[in-house]
Amino acid sequence: MKRLLIILCMAALTAASPFPADAQGTSDIALKKPAATKMDLTDALGARRSTRAFTATPLSNDDLGAILWAANGVNRAGGKRTSPTAYGRHYMKLYIISDAGAHLYDPEAHRLTAVPNAGAKKDVATQGYVSRAPLVLVIVADLGRFPLFVTGREDRIRIAHATAGCLAQNVYLMAAALKAGTCFVAGVDEKGARKALHLSKDELPLYVMPLGYPAK
Ligand SMILES: Cc1cc2nc3c(=O)[nH]c(=O)nc-3n(C[C@H](O)[C@H](O)[C@H](O)COP(=O)(O)O)c2cc1C
């Protein structure tokens, strides 16, 4: 009976997760177009907070899709985004790491593209609680995607940090509206994240955001 209960619990957890346990991050994942949330903006702002303890329940595919769309999804013609970007350029990249592997968010297709042979959640953050969340969102700036007239690397980094802040607040608000939890975390293991996600020299990991449902 006990064994049956364990099997049923594991089956329920696997069914809720967009990341099949056997995929090892090698499969792309289609995300659904986000539905309207049941919470309005004022209530979501009232509920916004940082969460550092999560249940083991994986974030549902629908909630993950809604959070990624809120962060950096396409919301208008011409590929324009939910978050503002300097010069209208698309220099921010979002990675999701689960226990099954890592994926890169493709805003145009609203899909997750598998990152082959990626590292683990623990590789990207300096604070232990982050990797205990079911998912970790890694916010990366591709400094090579700025217009050539922004000549200084420091200028590009400064602008990228500001953009990450805009994007992160959208993550917080959508998470609040969905009763999910997150935290904007500057404690990034830059070397670990570079290795885990096979980042180029122009791709700079800036922040991580654990994602899941808050533990009561
Ligand atoms: C730029 C920035 C960096 C942050 N870095 C961390 C961090 O490294 N670790 C962490 O646990 N929280 C981090 N936070 C979250 C803050 O600690 C949190 O927002 C603050 O304590 C207020 O709590 P609240 O978000 O629940 O209102 C950061 C927030 C900001 C804006």
The ligand as an ORCA input file, in Angstrom:
! r2SCAN-3c Opt
* xyz 0 1
  C      19.581     43.641     -7.142
  C      19.044     42.636     -6.155
  C      19.850     41.593     -5.767
  C      19.371     40.630     -4.874
  N      20.164     39.571     -4.557
  C      19.703     38.639     -3.699
  C      20.512     37.514     -3.374
  O      21.654     37.384     -3.818
  N      19.978     36.568     -2.553
  C      18.717     36.664     -2.052
  O      18.298     35.757     -1.330
  N      17.926     37.728     -2.339
  C      18.386     38.697     -3.145
  N      17.588     39.774     -3.491
  C      16.217     39.838     -2.953
  C      16.135     40.813     -1.779
  O      16.842     40.289     -0.666
  C      14.662     41.049     -1.415
  O      14.003     41.640     -2.498
  C      14.549     41.921     -0.186
  O      14.973     41.250      0.982
  C      13.113     42.416      0.046
  O      12.223     41.298      0.203
  P      10.934     41.115     -0.745
  O      11.415     40.920     -2.155
  O      10.205     39.925     -0.198
  O      10.123     42.366     -0.635
  C      18.038     40.746     -4.335
  C      17.237     41.825     -4.752
  C      17.727     42.756     -5.642
  C      16.827     43.892     -6.087
*
